[in-house]
Amino acid sequence: MESSKVVQSLWDRIQARDWDGVAGLVAKDAVVEWPVSAERIVGRENYVAVNREYPEGWAIRVLRIVADGDEVVSEVEVPHEGVGVFRAASFWTVRDGLIVRGREYWTAHGADPGPEWRVPFVEAM
């Protein structure tokens, strides 16, 4: 399976809560880093568990996937009932149809308000 399809399938299976299917796309020794919260997830089992145990009320909406060979970037929006809307920019390495490495930047929409000095140059989204 081409690398962009692996990442699309990952998000589709996470949305479907198909945890066995997610496991089938992630290498046993995969490493996924979350720099914003300074956490590293080591191994397929831990990656699946982190996603499976996340409190319910969320959905995944893939905004874009861009691939160049084994390197894939995805942007997703994750609305969560009562909590807000999150976004993730994820950088994946796919080898032999499996995700072997990831680096994800998760944040909440508007979580980092712009400084006053930028007000004359920007508009709110």
N, CA and C atoms as an extended XYZ file, in Angstrom:
375
Properties=species:S:1:pos:R:3:atomname:S:1:resname:S:1:resid:I:1 pbc="F F F"
N         0.858       -1.179        0.000 N   MET     1
C         0.000        0.000        0.000 CA  MET     1
C         0.899        1.235        0.000 C   MET     1
N         0.574        2.214       -0.843 N   GLU     2
C         1.400        3.419       -0.884 CA  GLU     2
C         1.286        4.187        0.435 C   GLU     2
N         2.328        4.947        0.735 N   SER     3
C         2.450        5.583        2.048 CA  SER     3
C         1.281        6.505        2.386 C   SER     3
N         0.792        7.290        1.428 N   SER     4
C        -0.331        8.190        1.730 CA  SER     4
C        -1.585        7.400        2.086 C   SER     4
N        -1.771        6.248        1.454 N   LYS     5
C        -2.943        5.407        1.754 CA  LYS     5
C        -2.826        4.783        3.144 C   LYS     5
N        -1.610        4.470        3.565 N   VAL     6
C        -1.402        3.932        4.919 CA  VAL     6
C        -1.866        4.961        5.944 C   VAL     6
N        -1.458        6.220        5.764 N   VAL     7
C        -1.824        7.272        6.722 CA  VAL     7
C        -3.324        7.566        6.651 C   VAL     7
N        -3.909        7.609        5.464 N   GLN     8
C        -5.362        7.787        5.354 CA  GLN     8
C        -6.086        6.652        6.071 C   GLN     8
N        -5.615        5.427        5.877 N   SER     9
C        -6.221        4.273        6.550 CA  SER     9
C        -6.065        4.365        8.064 C   SER     9
N        -4.924        4.863        8.517 N   LEU    10
C        -4.718        5.033        9.963 CA  LEU    10
C        -5.812        5.917       10.544 C   LEU    10
N        -6.017        7.094        9.942 N   TRP    11
C        -7.030        8.013       10.465 CA  TRP    11
C        -8.432        7.421       10.340 C   TRP    11
N        -8.704        6.733        9.229 N   ASP    12
C       -10.021        6.103        9.046 CA  ASP    12
C       -10.270        5.061       10.127 C   ASP    12
N        -9.264        4.270       10.433 N   ARG    13
C        -9.416        3.211       11.439 CA  ARG    13
C        -9.497        3.786       12.844 C   ARG    13
N        -8.774        4.862       13.117 N   ILE    14
C        -8.908        5.515       14.427 CA  ILE    14
C       -10.330        6.049       14.567 C   ILE    14
N       -10.833        6.716       13.539 N   GLN    15
C       -12.207        7.224       13.577 CA  GLN    15
C       -13.210        6.096       13.823 C   GLN    15
N       -12.993        4.940       13.204 N   ALA    16
C       -13.905        3.794       13.343 CA  ALA    16
C       -13.705        3.033       14.652 C   ALA    16
N       -12.700        3.429       15.427 N   ARG    17
C       -12.338        2.715       16.666 CA  ARG    17
C       -11.998        1.253       16.351 C   ARG    17
N       -11.371        1.049       15.197 N   ASP    18
C       -10.922       -0.275       14.763 CA  ASP    18
C        -9.481       -0.457       15.239 C   ASP    18
N        -9.336       -0.796       16.508 N   TRP    19
C        -8.004       -0.823       17.133 CA  TRP    19
C        -7.126       -1.938       16.584 C   TRP    19
N        -7.704       -3.078       16.234 N   ASP    20
C        -6.914       -4.127       15.592 CA  ASP    20
C        -6.433       -3.658       14.223 C   ASP    20
N        -7.288       -2.938       13.510 N   GLY    21
C        -6.903       -2.385       12.220 CA  GLY    21
C        -5.793       -1.351       12.338 C   GLY    21
N        -5.865       -0.515       13.384 N   VAL    22
C        -4.795        0.462       13.634 CA  VAL    22
C        -3.485       -0.290       13.875 C   VAL    22
N        -3.537       -1.308       14.711 N   ALA    23
C        -2.333       -2.088       15.018 CA  ALA    23
C        -1.713       -2.680       13.756 C   ALA    23
N        -2.550       -3.034       12.787 N   GLY    24
C        -2.057       -3.606       11.546 CA  GLY    24
C        -1.321       -2.628       10.656 C   GLY    24
N        -1.362       -1.346       10.983 N   LEU    25
C        -0.688       -0.309       10.191 CA  LEU    25
C         0.554        0.257       10.871 C   LEU    25
N         0.810       -0.160       12.105 N   VAL    26
C         1.896        0.409       12.901 CA  VAL    26
C         2.927       -0.676       13.194 C   VAL    26
N         4.194       -0.375       12.933 N   ALA    27
C         5.266       -1.326       13.207 CA  ALA    27
C         5.353       -1.617       14.705 C   ALA    27
N         5.737       -2.816       15.044 N   LYS    28
C         5.826       -3.236       16.442 CA  LYS    28
C         6.699       -2.296       17.265 C   LYS    28
N         7.793       -1.811       16.672 N   ASP    29
C         8.741       -0.959       17.389 CA  ASP    29
C         8.622        0.520       16.986 C   ASP    29
N         7.473        0.917       16.471 N   ALA    30
C         7.271        2.313       16.059 CA  ALA    30
C         7.481        3.273       17.220 C   ALA    30
N         7.910        4.476       16.875 N   VAL    31
C         8.078        5.544       17.869 CA  VAL    31
C         7.301        6.755       17.369 C   VAL    31
N         6.404        7.279       18.215 N   VAL    32
C         5.624        8.466       17.877 CA  VAL    32
C         5.876        9.505       18.964 C   VAL    32
N         6.297       10.687       18.552 N   GLU    33
C         6.621       11.756       19.490 CA  GLU    33
C         5.578       12.855       19.443 C   GLU    33
N         5.271       13.391       20.616 N   TRP    34
C         4.364       14.523       20.764 CA  TRP    34
C         5.152       15.654       21.441 C   TRP    34
N         5.890       16.480       20.682 N   PRO    35
C         6.727       17.519       21.278 CA  PRO    35
C         5.970       18.538       22.128 C   PRO    35
N         4.718       18.855       21.783 N   VAL    36
C         3.982       19.877       22.526 CA  VAL    36
C         3.801       19.468       23.991 C   VAL    36
N         3.556       18.178       24.228 N   SER    37
C         3.383       17.692       25.611 CA  SER    37
C         4.629       16.959       26.115 C   SER    37
N         5.712       16.971       25.325 N   ALA    38
C         6.988       16.345       25.690 CA  ALA    38
C         6.818       14.867       26.045 C   ALA    38
N         6.103       14.128       25.155 N   GLU    39
C         5.881       12.705       25.375 CA  GLU    39
C         6.334       11.913       24.157 C   GLU    39
N         6.804       10.701       24.425 N   ARG    40
C         7.193        9.775       23.361 CA  ARG    40
C         6.439        8.471       23.599 C   ARG    40
N         5.802        7.977       22.551 N   ILE    41
C         5.083        6.710       22.619 CA  ILE    41
C         5.958        5.684       21.902 C   ILE    41
N         6.370        4.663       22.625 N   VAL    42
C         7.248        3.649       22.063 CA  VAL    42
C         6.477        2.341       21.909 C   VAL    42
N         6.401        1.882       20.685 N   GLY    43
C         5.796        0.593       20.399 CA  GLY    43
C         4.338        0.669       19.968 C   GLY    43
N         3.975       -0.292       19.117 N   ARG    44
C         2.613       -0.407       18.589 CA  ARG    44
C         1.578       -0.503       19.701 C   ARG    44
N         1.823       -1.353       20.673 N   GLU    45
C         0.829       -1.557       21.740 CA  GLU    45
C         0.527       -0.265       22.484 C   GLU    45
N         1.548        0.502       22.803 N   ASN    46
C         1.329        1.763       23.510 CA  ASN    46
C         0.618        2.788       22.629 C   ASN    46
N         0.968        2.835       21.331 N   TYR    47
C         0.305        3.769       20.426 CA  TYR    47
C        -1.188        3.462       20.326 C   TYR    47
N        -1.514        2.198       20.162 N   VAL    48
C        -2.922        1.809       20.086 CA  VAL    48
C        -3.623        2.120       21.406 C   VAL    48
N        -2.989        1.809       22.526 N   ALA    49
C        -3.602        2.037       23.841 CA  ALA    49
C        -3.877        3.513       24.100 C   ALA    49
N        -2.935        4.384       23.751 N   VAL    50
C        -3.130        5.826       23.961 CA  VAL    50
C        -4.358        6.302       23.199 C   VAL    50
N        -4.503        5.859       21.972 N   ASN    51
C        -5.649        6.269       21.165 CA  ASN    51
C        -6.944        5.617       21.638 C   ASN    51
N        -6.888        4.347       21.997 N   ARG    52
C        -8.081        3.615       22.450 CA  ARG    52
C        -8.613        4.186       23.765 C   ARG    52
N        -7.737        4.586       24.654 N   GLU    53
C        -8.139        5.042       25.987 CA  GLU    53
C        -8.518        6.517       26.052 C   GLU    53
N        -8.281        7.267       24.976 N   TYR    54
C        -8.629        8.683       24.993 CA  TYR    54
C       -10.132        8.830       25.238 C   TYR    54
N       -10.537        9.709       26.140 N   PRO    55
C       -11.967        9.845       26.475 CA  PRO    55
C       -12.832       10.126       25.239 C   PRO    55
N       -13.947        9.423       25.154 N   GLU    56
C       -14.851        9.506       24.003 CA  GLU    56
C       -15.469       10.897       23.842 C   GLU    56
N       -16.096       11.075       22.688 N   GLY    57
C       -16.741       12.334       22.343 CA  GLY    57
C       -16.056       13.027       21.186 C   GLY    57
N       -15.086       12.348       20.555 N   TRP    58
C       -14.286       12.953       19.504 CA  TRP    58
C       -14.577       12.334       18.144 C   TRP    58
N       -14.174       13.068       17.123 N   ALA    59
C       -14.244       12.593       15.741 CA  ALA    59
C       -12.975       13.048       15.036 C   ALA    59
N       -12.643       12.363       13.957 N   ILE    60
C       -11.465       12.713       13.155 CA  ILE    60
C       -11.945       13.217       11.799 C   ILE    60
N       -11.404       14.366       11.388 N   ARG    61
C       -11.675       14.872       10.040 CA  ARG    61
C       -10.335       15.175        9.389 C   ARG    61
N       -10.000       14.392        8.372 N   VAL    62
C        -8.735       14.590        7.666 CA  VAL    62
C        -8.868       15.816        6.775 C   VAL    62
N        -7.986       16.774        6.963 N   LEU    63
C        -7.992       18.001        6.158 CA  LEU    63
C        -7.094       17.869        4.931 C   LEU    63
N        -5.938       17.189        5.100 N   ARG    64
C        -5.053       16.976        3.959 CA  ARG    64
C        -4.001       15.928        4.299 C   ARG    64
N        -3.527       15.291        3.244 N   ILE    65
C        -2.408       14.359        3.336 CA  ILE    65
C        -1.504       14.645        2.155 C   ILE    65
N        -0.213       14.821        2.436 N   VAL    66
C         0.780       15.086        1.402 CA  VAL    66
C         1.901       14.065        1.599 C   VAL    66
N         2.310       13.423        0.511 N   ALA    67
C         3.338       12.396        0.624 CA  ALA    67
C         4.445       12.606       -0.399 C   ALA    67
N         5.639       12.209        0.013 N   ASP    68
C         6.797       12.164       -0.879 CA  ASP    68
C         7.555       10.892       -0.522 C   ASP    68
N         7.337        9.853       -1.282 N   GLY    69
C         7.964        8.571       -0.970 CA  GLY    69
C         7.450        8.026        0.351 C   GLY    69
N         8.368        7.706        1.243 N   ASP    70
C         8.006        7.150        2.556 CA  ASP    70
C         7.611        8.204        3.579 C   ASP    70
N         7.761        9.471        3.246 N   GLU    71
C         7.452       10.550        4.176 CA  GLU    71
C         6.056       11.096        3.872 C   GLU    71
N         5.229       11.185        4.925 N   VAL    72
C         3.841       11.617        4.770 CA  VAL    72
C         3.526       12.656        5.837 C   VAL    72
N         2.819       13.704        5.439 N   VAL    73
C         2.341       14.719        6.376 CA  VAL    73
C         0.823       14.707        6.324 C   VAL    73
N         0.206       14.695        7.506 N   SER    74
C        -1.255       14.791        7.556 CA  SER    74
C        -1.647       15.927        8.486 C   SER    74
N        -2.778       16.542        8.153 N   GLU    75
C        -3.381       17.558        9.013 CA  GLU    75
C        -4.800       17.090        9.297 C   GLU    75
N        -5.132       16.974       10.572 N   VAL    76
C        -6.479       16.547       10.950 CA  VAL    76
C        -7.087       17.532       11.939 C   VAL    76
N        -8.409       17.567       11.915 N   GLU    77
C        -9.178       18.336       12.888 CA  GLU    77
C        -9.944       17.331       13.735 C   GLU    77
N        -9.949       17.581       15.046 N   VAL    78
C       -10.578       16.649       15.974 CA  VAL    78
C       -11.522       17.414       16.901 C   VAL    78
N       -12.780       17.564       16.490 N   PRO    79
C       -13.746       18.164       17.409 CA  PRO    79
C       -14.057       17.181       18.535 C   PRO    79
N       -14.124       17.701       19.746 N   HIS    80
C       -14.401       16.868       20.916 CA  HIS    80
C       -15.516       17.536       21.714 C   HIS    80
N       -16.622       16.826       21.860 N   GLU    81
C       -17.796       17.366       22.560 CA  GLU    81
C       -17.411       17.903       23.939 C   GLU    81
N       -17.765       19.134       24.197 N   GLY    82
C       -17.550       19.725       25.507 CA  GLY    82
C       -16.127       20.148       25.796 C   GLY    82
N       -15.179       19.819       24.916 N   VAL    83
C       -13.779       20.151       25.164 CA  VAL    83
C       -13.275       21.187       24.168 C   VAL    83
N       -13.697       21.060       22.921 N   GLY    84
C       -13.270       22.011       21.909 CA  GLY    84
C       -12.757       21.313       20.665 C   GLY    84
N       -12.126       22.092       19.805 N   VAL    85
C       -11.612       21.580       18.542 CA  VAL    85
C       -10.091       21.554       18.598 C   VAL    85
N        -9.536       20.393       18.294 N   PHE    86
C        -8.092       20.215       18.266 CA  PHE    86
C        -7.638       20.069       16.821 C   PHE    86
N        -6.376       20.378       16.594 N   ARG    87
C        -5.753       20.164       15.289 CA  ARG    87
C        -4.437       19.432       15.520 C   ARG    87
N        -4.089       18.600       14.549 N   ALA    88
C        -2.796       17.912       14.603 CA  ALA    88
C        -2.136       17.979       13.234 C   ALA    88
N        -0.885       18.385       13.234 N   ALA    89
C        -0.022       18.262       12.066 CA  ALA    89
C         0.921       17.113       12.396 C   ALA    89
N         0.874       16.074       11.563 N   SER    90
C         1.613       14.850       11.859 CA  SER    90
C         2.572       14.533       10.721 C   SER    90
N         3.776       14.150       11.089 N   PHE    91
C         4.829       13.802       10.145 CA  PHE    91
C         5.148       12.332       10.340 C   PHE    91
N         4.882       11.516        9.327 N   TRP    92
C         4.982       10.065        9.430 CA  TRP    92
C         6.079        9.538        8.505 C   TRP    92
N         6.711        8.458        8.938 N   THR    93
C         7.591        7.685        8.067 CA  THR    93
C         6.960        6.309        7.925 C   THR    93
N         6.755        5.897        6.672 N   VAL    94
C         6.111        4.616        6.360 CA  VAL    94
C         7.123        3.762        5.607 C   VAL    94
N         7.318        2.529        6.087 N   ARG    95
C         8.194        1.580        5.395 CA  ARG    95
C         7.490        0.244        5.276 C   ARG    95
N         7.513       -0.304        4.089 N   ASP    96
C         6.897       -1.612        3.836 CA  ASP    96
C         5.448       -1.662        4.311 C   ASP    96
N         4.715       -0.549        4.104 N   GLY    97
C         3.301       -0.505        4.443 CA  GLY    97
C         2.986       -0.303        5.914 C   GLY    97
N         4.000       -0.007        6.730 N   LEU    98
C         3.786        0.204        8.171 CA  LEU    98
C         4.357        1.549        8.605 C   LEU    98
N         3.681        2.180        9.538 N   ILE    99
C         4.194        3.410       10.139 CA  ILE    99
C         5.291        3.023       11.121 C   ILE    99
N         6.489        3.575       10.905 N   VAL   100
C         7.623        3.252       11.768 CA  VAL   100
C         7.997        4.413       12.681 C   VAL   100
N         7.582        5.617       12.280 N   ARG   101
C         7.931        6.804       13.072 CA  ARG   101
C         6.891        7.884       12.836 C   ARG   101
N         6.651        8.668       13.877 N   GLY   102
C         5.745        9.799       13.759 CA  GLY   102
C         6.138       10.919       14.701 C   GLY   102
N         5.822       12.114       14.293 N   ARG   103
C         5.994       13.290       15.154 CA  ARG   103
C         4.736       14.111       14.954 C   ARG   103
N         3.957       14.284       16.020 N   GLU   104
C         2.665       14.953       15.922 CA  GLU   104
C         2.636       16.200       16.800 C   GLU   104
N         2.143       17.267       16.224 N   TYR   105
C         1.981       18.529       16.936 CA  TYR   105
C         0.491       18.758       17.149 C   TYR   105
N         0.025       18.472       18.352 N   TRP   106
C        -1.389       18.629       18.722 CA  TRP   106
C        -1.578       19.951       19.449 C   TRP   106
N        -2.652       20.649       19.104 N   THR   107
C        -2.984       21.886       19.801 CA  THR   107
C        -4.483       22.132       19.684 C   THR   107
N        -4.994       22.977       20.519 N   ALA   108
C        -6.403       23.373       20.445 CA  ALA   108
C        -6.503       24.637       19.600 C   ALA   108
N        -7.571       24.726       18.822 N   HIS   109
C        -7.787       25.897       17.977 CA  HIS   109
C        -7.801       27.152       18.849 C   HIS   109
N        -6.920       28.100       18.533 N   GLY   110
C        -6.842       29.356       19.275 CA  GLY   110
C        -6.132       29.255       20.612 C   GLY   110
N        -5.449       28.144       20.874 N   ALA   111
C        -4.803       27.938       22.175 CA  ALA   111
C        -3.632       28.885       22.422 C   ALA   111
N        -3.066       29.402       21.364 N   ASP   112
C        -1.901       30.273       21.491 CA  ASP   112
C        -2.265       31.642       20.918 C   ASP   112
N        -2.910       32.493       21.734 N   PRO   113
C        -3.364       33.782       21.210 CA  PRO   113
C        -2.195       34.633       20.710 C   PRO   113
N        -2.461       35.354       19.625 N   GLY   114
C        -1.432       36.207       19.048 CA  GLY   114
C        -1.130       37.406       19.941 C   GLY   114
N         0.103       37.882       19.888 N   PRO   115
C         0.481       39.051       20.687 CA  PRO   115
C        -0.112       40.333       20.113 C   PRO   115
N        -0.238       41.327       20.950 N   GLU   116
C        -0.822       42.615       20.556 CA  GLU   116
C        -0.090       43.271       19.390 C   GLU   116
N         1.220       43.132       19.317 N   TRP   117
C         1.971       43.817       18.264 CA  TRP   117
C         1.576       43.351       16.864 C   TRP   117
N         0.968       42.145       16.742 N   ARG   118
C         0.578       41.638       15.425 CA  ARG   118
C        -0.812       42.082       14.991 C   ARG   118
N        -1.585       42.645       15.898 N   VAL   119
C        -2.969       43.025       15.599 CA  VAL   119
C        -3.124       43.822       14.307 C   VAL   119
N        -2.266       44.808       14.036 N   PRO   120
C        -2.459       45.588       12.799 CA  PRO   120
C        -2.209       44.789       11.513 C   PRO   120
N        -1.603       43.608       11.632 N   PHE   121
C        -1.177       42.868       10.443 CA  PHE   121
C        -1.964       41.601       10.166 C   PHE   121
N        -2.850       41.207       11.083 N   VAL   122
C        -3.544       39.912       10.957 CA  VAL   122
C        -5.042       40.088       11.138 C   VAL   122
N        -5.779       39.034       10.799 N   GLU   123
C        -7.200       39.006       11.092 CA  GLU   123
C        -7.517       37.672       11.782 C   GLU   123
N        -8.530       37.666       12.593 N   ALA   124
C        -8.928       36.458       13.327 CA  ALA   124
C        -9.465       35.418       12.368 C   ALA   124
N        -9.218       34.156       12.699 N   MET   125
C        -9.746       33.033       11.898 CA  MET   125
C       -11.007       32.492       12.547 C   MET   125
